[in-house]
Amino acid sequence: MLFMYDMRPTLCDVTLITDDGRRIAGHRVVLASALPYFNAMFTGSGVLNSACCYVESSQQEIAIKNIDGQALEAIVKWCYSGTVDTNEDNVQQLLAGAKMLDCVDIVVTCSDFIKSQLHPENALGIYAFAEMLGCADLQNFSLNYIHNNFIQISSSSDEFLQLPTKRLIDIISSDFIDTGEVGEQVILSAVISWINYDLDTRKQHLPSLIEHVRFPRLPQETLIGIEDEYPLLKTDTTCKDLLIEAMKFHLCKGQISSSLSNNSRFKMRSPRGKPKCLLVVGGQAPKAIRQCEFYDFSTDQWYEIPSELPTRRCRAGVAVLNGLVYAIGGFNGSLRVRTVDCYDPQANRWIPCPSMEARRSTLGVCVLNNKIYAVGGFDGSTGLQSAEVFDHVSGKWSFIASMSTKRSSVGVATLNDYVYAVGGYDGASRQCLSSVEYYNPATDSWHLIPDMSQRRSGAGVGVLDNKLYAIGGHDGPAVRKSVECYDPVTNTWMQCADMIVARRNAGVVSRDGLLFVVGGDDGQSNLASVEVYNPKMNSWTLLPQKMTIGRSYSGVCIIDKFWM
């Protein structure tokens, strides 16, 4: 029907006139067939009283209020052609007009264009614009972008400093803000910056804003000096009460009363929206390998990672810090090593990093307070009692206090600002261990907690819902499928449902309230299967898609997907 558009105003029977004086000729039948808005205007369709028609149904010239002339021209052309051109100059007026005339196709087209233009400097404005128009899809998309890019937006966007108080509260109270490796201090810094922008006017809002900062999730050493770093906190009693609450949380080792268990201040934020993948690094299949692969949660498929490890590596530790994946220590097929390689997903390359102080294979690693901890392991001749920490700022490894016993094939995880070392093999007694201890960085000391119900070496260890899980492992030749979890509130271990397959030396990660247990071996062969634990159902399921190869002693982690 494009030729009919080009014929205008020949045989046109209506002229639309906008507030800015633009006159747009059209054919009623075309406009009514394309848009319900015009169909109702010209025919009375949708009017409850069929005998009643709009006055415009008989008018030759019709005033269309509250719409840009160029936007209406583009919408009328779309009625004939089915296409519309969007650009930075017309998209906002076009979207507003399409929303008013209930033109769903143009709304979608404009929304998609605006989504592609989102940037930390304009995201807040686009969110407000979408909210004003009632474009729920664009509004949700831009809010998700704000959550995922909060660090850049709060530190560099002028729009952020201009936010009204209620909008700022809506944003910082969300569970879904991505605070990166810095953590909750990002939120605190953003609040203080917003107040300082107009201190005299805004300091009255400090109490209502500061209650949405999750102080218990700040490291204890940060809390100690936080009033010196942010002097404004000293001026308000609400701030002091919240800091006392946070210190009590740390002193009680993360234990909270039932009345506070649902308080958002004690919850970790859980960013969403960025595509994630489960990365599996190296491993034993049956010898040490360089190959890495990842599971794409959006397609439920496994793919090889674009870049292999620089050298063969199994029995290593894997940790993610500042978006980089560290492969630490392990066994290269002939030697236990202390070397570290780092993978940058955005650049798709591995780079060498400073080596550890000691050679370690079958070690455990974790990240706490922006530092990497490497615990226990085997150096080729003996099990290790030592542990060390990597400070990425200085680029140096240094020893910390030693554990109470040697632990090779140890499982390690972070819970409530402590490093937990679970089970393992001590080499001296020639027995697998049921003992568990945690490291307190504030005092540089290890402390034992109650033993597990079973001895476990090579157990998978993970954290979910503030509980520590010990999964599988072995005791001598007996490979286990049993699972137990430790609750720091009650200081007790509890039995969970058994896995489907007995396995040891598997990798464990958590995502979206589930635990994923990856690979391992059953005592006879390496496994390609992945089991998923749902704590609400206390049940296990097998991931439908297996890895491309069976592998044990591999490192696993969850990262943002930057490729494909």
C-alpha positions in Angstrom: 0.0 0.0 0.0 3.0 2.3 -0.1 1.8 3.6 -3.5 -1.3 4.9 -1.8 0.9 6.8 0.7 2.8 8.3 -2.2 -0.5 9.4 -3.9 -1.6 11.5 -1.0 -3.5 13.8 -0.7 -5.3 12.3 -3.8 -8.5 10.6 -2.7 -7.7 11.1 1.0 -10.7 11.6 3.2 -9.2 12.8 6.4 -6.5 15.2 7.5 -4.8 14.9 10.9 -3.5 18.2 12.5 -1.0 18.2 15.3 -0.4 20.9 18.0 2.7 22.1 16.0 0.5 22.8 12.9 1.6 19.8 10.8 -1.2 18.6 8.5 -1.1 14.9 7.6 -3.4 13.5 4.9 -4.6 9.9 5.0 -7.2 7.4 4.1 -9.6 6.4 6.9 -9.8 2.8 5.8 -6.0 2.4 5.9 -5.6 4.1 9.2 -8.5 2.2 10.8 -7.2 -1.2 9.5 -3.7 -0.6 10.9 -4.5 0.9 14.3 -7.3 0.2 16.8 -7.0 3.9 17.9 -8.2 5.1 14.5 -10.6 2.2 14.1 -12.4 3.3 17.2 -12.3 7.0 16.2 -13.7 6.4 12.7 -16.2 3.6 13.3 -17.0 3.6 17.0 -15.6 0.1 17.4 -15.0 -0.6 21.0 -17.5 2.0 22.2 -19.9 0.4 24.8 -22.9 2.1 23.2 -22.9 1.1 19.6 -25.2 4.0 18.7 -22.7 6.4 20.0 -19.7 7.4 17.8 -16.9 9.8 18.3 -17.4 13.2 16.8 -14.3 12.8 14.8 -16.0 10.0 12.7 -17.6 12.7 10.5 -14.9 15.3 10.6 -12.6 15.9 7.6 -10.0 17.6 9.7 -9.1 16.1 13.1 -6.9 17.6 15.8 -4.6 15.0 17.4 -3.4 16.5 20.7 -0.2 15.8 22.6 1.8 14.2 19.8 4.8 15.5 17.8 4.0 16.2 14.2 7.0 14.4 12.7 6.2 11.4 15.0 2.6 11.2 13.8 3.8 11.5 10.2 6.1 8.5 10.7 3.3 6.5 12.3 0.9 7.3 9.5 3.5 6.2 7.0 3.9 3.0 9.0 0.2 2.3 8.5 0.8 2.1 4.8 4.3 0.6 4.6 4.7 -1.5 7.8 8.2 0.0 8.4 9.5 2.9 10.4 12.9 4.6 10.6 14.3 5.3 14.1 17.3 7.4 15.1 18.6 9.3 18.1 16.7 12.4 17.0 13.2 11.0 16.6 13.0 7.9 18.8 11.7 9.5 22.0 8.9 11.5 20.3 8.1 8.5 18.1 7.9 6.1 21.1 5.7 8.6 23.0 3.4 8.9 20.0 3.3 5.2 19.3 2.4 4.6 23.0 -0.4 7.1 22.8 -1.8 5.6 19.6 -1.3 2.0 21.0 0.9 1.0 18.1 2.6 -2.0 19.6 5.0 -2.7 16.7 6.5 0.8 16.7 6.7 0.7 20.5 8.8 -2.5 20.3 11.0 -1.1 17.5 11.6 2.1 19.4 12.2 0.3 22.7 14.8 -2.0 21.0 16.6 1.0 19.6 16.7 2.7 22.9 18.0 -0.5 24.6 20.9 -0.5 22.2 21.8 3.0 23.2 21.8 2.5 26.9 24.9 3.9 28.6 25.9 4.6 32.3 25.4 8.3 31.5 21.8 8.0 30.2 20.4 4.9 31.9 18.6 6.7 34.7 17.0 9.2 32.3 15.8 6.4 30.0 14.4 4.6 33.0 12.4 7.7 34.1 11.2 8.2 30.5 10.0 4.6 30.2 8.2 4.9 33.5 6.5 8.1 32.4 5.2 6.5 29.2 4.3 3.2 31.0 6.6 1.2 28.8 7.1 -1.7 31.2 9.5 -3.7 29.1 11.9 -0.8 28.5 11.5 0.2 32.1 12.5 -3.2 33.4 15.3 -3.5 30.9 16.8 -0.2 31.9 16.4 -0.9 35.6 18.3 -4.2 35.1 21.0 -2.2 33.3 21.2 0.2 36.2 21.6 -2.6 38.7 24.3 -4.3 36.6 26.2 -1.1 36.0 25.6 0.6 39.3 29.3 1.2 40.0 29.9 3.2 36.8 26.5 5.0 37.1 27.0 6.1 40.7 30.6 7.2 40.2 30.4 9.0 36.8 26.8 9.9 35.9 25.5 13.4 36.5 22.0 11.9 36.4 22.8 10.0 39.5 23.6 13.1 41.5 20.2 14.6 40.3 18.1 11.7 41.5 15.1 12.5 43.8 15.4 10.8 47.2 12.6 8.3 46.6 14.1 7.1 43.3 17.6 6.7 45.0 16.0 4.6 47.8 14.2 2.4 45.2 17.5 1.7 43.5 19.8 1.1 46.5 17.3 -1.1 48.3 17.3 -3.6 45.5 18.7 -7.1 46.1 20.0 -7.1 42.5 22.6 -4.4 42.4 26.0 -5.6 41.2 28.6 -4.2 43.6 31.5 -6.1 42.0 34.5 -7.2 44.0 34.4 -4.0 46.2 31.1 -5.1 47.7 28.7 -3.1 49.8 31.0 -0.1 50.2 30.0 0.8 46.6 26.5 1.6 47.9 27.8 3.6 50.9 30.1 5.7 48.7 27.2 6.4 46.3 24.9 7.5 49.1 27.5 9.8 50.6 28.4 11.3 47.2 24.7 12.0 46.5 24.3 13.8 49.9 27.5 15.8 49.6 26.4 17.1 46.2 23.9 19.3 48.1 24.9 18.8 51.7 22.7 21.5 53.3 19.5 20.3 51.6 20.2 16.5 51.5 21.8 15.7 54.9 18.3 15.4 56.4 17.8 12.3 54.2 20.8 10.5 55.6 18.9 8.3 58.1 16.3 7.1 55.4 19.1 6.3 52.9 21.7 4.8 55.2 19.3 2.1 56.4 19.5 0.5 52.9 23.3 0.1 53.2 24.0 -3.5 54.2 26.7 -2.8 56.8 26.8 -6.4 58.0 28.1 -7.3 54.6 31.2 -5.1 54.9 34.4 -6.7 56.2 35.0 -6.3 59.9 38.2 -4.4 59.3 36.4 -1.9 57.0 33.7 -1.3 59.7 36.3 -0.4 62.3 37.6 2.6 60.3 34.5 3.5 58.4 33.6 6.6 60.4 37.0 8.0 59.7 36.6 7.4 56.0 33.1 8.8 55.9 32.9 11.5 58.6 29.3 12.2 57.8 28.3 8.9 59.5 29.4 10.4 62.9 26.7 13.0 62.7 23.7 10.7 62.9 22.5 8.3 65.6 20.9 6.0 63.0 24.3 5.4 61.4 25.8 4.6 64.8 23.1 2.1 65.5 23.5 0.4 62.2 27.3 0.1 62.6 26.8 -1.4 66.1 24.4 -3.9 64.6 26.9 -4.8 61.9 29.7 -5.3 64.4 27.5 -7.5 66.6 26.9 -9.6 63.4 30.6 -10.2 63.0 31.3 -10.8 66.6 28.5 -13.5 66.6 30.1 -15.1 63.6 27.2 -14.4 61.4 24.5 -15.6 63.7 21.3 -13.5 63.7 18.1 -13.8 65.6 15.0 -15.1 63.9 13.4 -11.7 64.1 16.2 -10.3 61.9 16.5 -13.3 59.5 14.4 -11.6 56.9 16.0 -8.2 57.3 17.5 -7.2 53.9 20.5 -5.7 55.6 21.9 -9.1 56.4 21.4 -10.6 52.9 23.9 -10.7 50.2 22.9 -8.8 47.0 22.4 -11.2 44.1 23.0 -9.5 40.7 21.0 -10.9 37.8 20.6 -10.1 34.2 24.2 -10.6 33.0 24.5 -13.8 31.0 26.4 -16.3 33.1 28.3 -19.5 32.3 29.8 -22.3 34.4 33.5 -22.5 33.5 35.5 -25.7 33.9 39.3 -25.3 33.9 41.7 -28.1 33.1 41.5 -31.3 35.1 42.5 -34.9 34.8 41.1 -36.8 31.8 42.9 -39.1 32.6 46.1 -37.1 32.5 46.5 -33.4 33.2 44.9 -31.4 30.3 44.8 -27.8 29.0 41.3 -27.9 27.7 38.6 -25.7 29.2 34.9 -25.7 28.5 31.8 -23.8 29.7 28.1 -24.5 30.2 25.9 -21.8 28.8 22.8 -21.5 31.0 20.9 -19.7 28.3 21.3 -22.5 25.8 21.8 -25.5 28.2 24.8 -26.6 26.1 28.5 -27.1 26.7 31.2 -25.3 24.5 34.9 -25.3 24.5 36.4 -22.1 25.8 38.1 -20.0 23.1 41.5 -20.1 24.8 43.2 -23.2 26.4 45.4 -23.1 29.5 49.0 -22.2 28.7 50.2 -25.5 30.2 48.6 -28.7 31.4 47.1 -28.3 34.8 45.0 -30.5 37.1 44.5 -30.7 40.9 44.6 -26.9 40.9 42.5 -24.3 42.6 40.4 -21.8 40.7 39.1 -18.4 41.9 37.5 -15.4 40.4 38.7 -11.9 41.4 37.7 -8.7 39.7 36.3 -10.6 36.8 39.5 -12.5 36.2 39.8 -16.3 36.5 42.9 -17.5 38.4 44.2 -21.1 38.0 46.4 -21.7 41.0 49.0 -24.4 41.6 48.2 -28.0 40.8 50.0 -30.7 38.8 51.2 -30.4 35.2 51.6 -34.1 34.6 55.1 -34.4 36.0 55.5 -31.8 38.8 53.5 -30.1 41.5 53.7 -26.4 40.7 53.3 -23.0 42.4 52.6 -21.1 39.2 49.5 -19.1 38.6 47.8 -18.3 35.3 45.0 -15.7 34.9 42.3 -15.7 32.3 40.7 -12.5 31.1 37.3 -13.4 29.6 37.0 -10.0 27.8 40.4 -10.2 26.2 40.1 -14.0 25.8 43.6 -14.7 26.9 45.7 -16.3 29.7 48.5 -14.3 31.3 51.0 -15.4 33.9 50.7 -14.1 37.5 52.9 -14.1 40.5 53.6 -17.6 41.8 52.8 -18.8 45.2 55.3 -19.3 48.0 54.9 -23.1 48.0 54.2 -25.8 45.5 50.7 -27.0 46.0 48.5 -29.5 44.3 45.1 -30.8 45.6 44.8 -27.4 47.4 41.7 -25.4 48.2 41.2 -21.8 47.2 38.7 -19.1 47.8 38.2 -15.3 47.7 37.6 -13.2 50.8 37.8 -9.4 51.2 39.2 -9.0 47.7 42.1 -11.4 48.4 42.7 -15.0 47.2 43.5 -17.7 49.8 45.4 -20.9 48.9 45.1 -23.5 51.6 46.9 -26.8 52.2 47.6 -29.3 49.4 50.5 -31.6 48.5 53.9 -30.4 47.4 55.1 -33.8 45.9 56.5 -35.2 49.1 54.2 -34.2 52.0 50.8 -32.8 52.8 50.8 -29.1 53.6 49.7 -27.5 56.8 50.5 -24.0 55.5 48.3 -21.5 53.8 48.9 -18.2 52.0 47.1 -15.2 50.7 47.4 -13.2 47.4 47.0 -9.4 47.5 46.3 -8.4 43.9 47.1 -4.7 44.6 50.7 -5.5 45.7 50.9 -8.5 43.4 52.4 -10.6 46.2 51.7 -13.9 48.0 52.4 -14.2 51.7 52.0 -16.9 54.3 49.3 -16.8 56.9 48.9 -18.8 60.1 49.1 -22.6 59.5 46.2 -24.9 60.1 45.9 -27.3 63.0 46.9 -30.2 60.8 48.2 -31.1 57.3 45.4 -31.2 54.7 45.8 -32.4 51.1 42.7 -32.9 48.9 41.1 -30.3 51.1 37.8 -28.5 50.3 37.8 -24.7 50.9 35.1 -22.1 50.9 34.2 -18.6 52.3 31.3 -18.2 54.8 30.6 -15.1 56.9 34.0 -13.5 56.4 35.9 -16.7 57.3 37.8 -19.3 55.3 36.7 -22.8 56.0 39.0 -25.8 55.4 37.0 -29.1 55.2 38.3 -32.6 55.6 41.2 -33.8 53.5 44.1 -36.2 54.1 46.8 -35.6 56.7 49.4 -38.1 55.4 50.6 -38.8 59.0 47.8 -40.9 60.3 47.1 -42.3 56.8 43.5 -41.5 57.4 41.1 -39.2 55.7 39.8 -36.4 57.9 36.5 -35.5 59.3 37.7 -32.3 61.1 36.9 -28.8 59.8 38.4 -25.5 60.8 38.0 -21.8 59.8 40.5 -19.0 59.4 39.8 -15.5 60.9 41.8 -12.9 58.9 41.3 -10.3 61.6 43.3 -12.4 64.1 45.3 -14.5 61.7 44.2 -17.7 63.5 42.5 -21.0 62.8 39.7 -22.4 64.9 38.1 -25.9 64.9 34.4 -26.4 64.5 32.5 -29.7 65.2 33.6 -32.6 63.0 31.6 -33.9 60.1 29.7 -37.1 60.5 32.1 -38.9 58.0 35.7 -38.7 57.0 36.0 -36.9 53.6 39.0 -36.4 51.4 38.5 -34.8 48.0 35.0 -33.6 49.0 33.3 -30.9 47.0 32.6 -27.9 49.1 30.2 -25.1 48.5 28.1 -22.4 50.2 24.4 -21.8 49.8 21.9 -19.9 51.9 24.5 -19.2 54.7 25.3 -22.9 55.0 28.5 -24.8 54.2 28.1 -28.1 52.2 30.5 -31.0 52.2 29.7 -33.2 49.2 30.9 -36.7 48.4 34.6 -37.3 48.7 36.2 -40.6 49.8 37.4 -42.4 52.9 40.1 -44.8 51.7 38.7 -46.8 48.7 35.1 -45.9 49.6 33.8 -43.1 47.4 30.9 -41.3 48.9 27.6 -40.0 47.6 26.5 -38.7 51.0 26.2 -35.0 51.7 26.1 -32.9 54.9 25.9 -29.2 55.6 27.1 -27.0 58.4 24.9 -24.3 59.9 27.0 -21.6 61.7 24.0 -20.4 63.6 23.5 -23.7 65.4 27.1 -24.8 65.0 26.0 -28.2 63.9 26.2 -30.5 60.8 23.0 -31.9 59.2 22.5 -34.7 56.7 21.2 -33.9 53.3 19.9 -36.2 50.5 22.6 -38.4 48.9 23.8 -37.6 45.4 22.7 -39.8 42.5 26.3 -40.8 41.7 29.1 -41.3 44.2 31.9 -39.0 43.3 35.1 -37.4 44.7 37.4 -34.6 43.4 34.5 -32.8 41.9 34.1 -29.0 41.5 31.2 -27.2 43.2 29.6 -23.8 42.5 26.3 -22.2 43.5 23.9 -20.2 41.2 20.3 -19.1 41.6 19.8 -21.0 44.9 21.2 -24.3 43.5 24.5 -26.2 43.9 26.2 -27.6 40.9 28.6 -30.5 41.4 30.8 -30.9 38.3 32.6 -34.0 37.2 34.9 -35.8 39.6 35.5 -39.6 39.6 33.7 -42.5 41.0 36.8 -44.5 42.0 37.1 -46.2 38.6 36.6 -43.5 35.9 36.3 -39.8 35.4 32.8 -38.4 35.2 31.3 -36.0 32.6 28.0 -35.7 34.5 26.9 -32.7 36.6 24.5 -33.0 39.5 22.3 -30.2 40.7 21.1 -29.9 44.3 17.9 -28.0 45.3 18.0 -27.2 49.0 14.3 -26.4 49.1 13.4 -29.8 47.8 16.4 -31.6 49.4 16.8 -33.4 46.1 19.4 -34.0 43.3 18.9 -34.0 39.6 21.3 -34.7 36.8 22.0 -31.9 34.3 20.7 -33.2 31.0 23.8 -32.3 29.1 27.2 -33.8 30.1 30.6 -32.2 29.6 32.4 -33.0 26.4 34.8 -35.2 28.3 34.9 -36.8 31.8 37.2 -35.0 34.1 38.2 -34.9 37.8 40.4 -32.5 39.7 39.2 -29.6 37.5 38.6 -26.1 38.7 35.1 -24.6 38.4 33.5 -21.1 38.7 30.7 -18.9 37.6 31.6 -15.9 35.4 29.9 -13.5 33.1 29.8 -14.7 29.5 31.7 -12.3 27.3 32.0 -14.5 24.1 29.5 -16.0 21.7 
